């Protein structure tokens, strides 16, 4: 069973690796990552901006290198791509 994980830890890991968080500016998201707590053992990572698939691939490599389990997902009905991150 996966261990507990916090979205702040994932956001910190990505920031420490040199990636910028997304910000809501003037009614739109500034390019960067966002994390969302999706339960006590699951965090979702999103990328706001162009090159979404490529950037999520970079985040996957960073997080796997830190020991996280990462699986790509897509929201229902053709929604946003995201990463599902857990601690094995």
N, C-alpha and C positions, 0 to 999 in steps of 0.2 A: 504494500500500500504506500502511496506517495506521502511524503512528509509535508507538514505545514509550510507555507510559503507566503511572503508578503510582497505586494506590488512595489512598495518602496525599495525593497532589496533589489528587485529586478531593474527598476529605474536607476538606482544607484550604480549597479553593475554596468549598465549601458553608458551612463554618464562618465563613469571612471574610464571606460574604453574610448572616450572621446566623442560620443554621439550626443547630439543636442535634443532636448525634449521639445515637443510641439507646444505652441502657445496659441491661445485664442486672441487674435488681434483684428480689430475692425471687422468683425462679423465673419471671420474665416480662420481656419487653422494655419498657422505658420509651419512650414515643413519641419518634421522631426518625429520622434517616437512618443507614444502615449502608452501607459500601462493601466490595466483595470483589474481589480480583484474580482475573481469570478467564483469564489468559494474559498474555504480555508486551505485548499491544496492545489489551487489553480489560478494562474495569472494569465491574462491575455495581453499581448503586445501588438500595437497597431503602428503603422507609419502613415503620416499625413504628408502628402506631397507627391511629386512625380517620381517614377521609378520605384513604385511600391514593392513589386516582387523582388527586385534586386536588393533593395534596402532590407527587406525582411530576411533575405538570404544571408546578408552580412550579420544581422542580429542573431540569426540562428547559430552561425559559427562562433560568435563571441560567447553566447550563453552556453552552448555545448562545451566549449573550452573551459568554462567555469564549473562544469559538472551538472548543469541543469538538463533535464529531458525536455526537448523542444519538438513540437509537431505542428506543421502548417495546417491551417484550417481556412475555411471560407464560410461566412455567414450564410444562412438559408436564403434561397431565392436570388442567387447571384450577388449576394452582399459583399461586404468588405473582406479582404484577406486579413488574416491575423495569425499570430503564433500562440499556441497553447503551451505554457511553460509550467513544469512541475519539478519537484525534487524527488528523484528516485529513492 
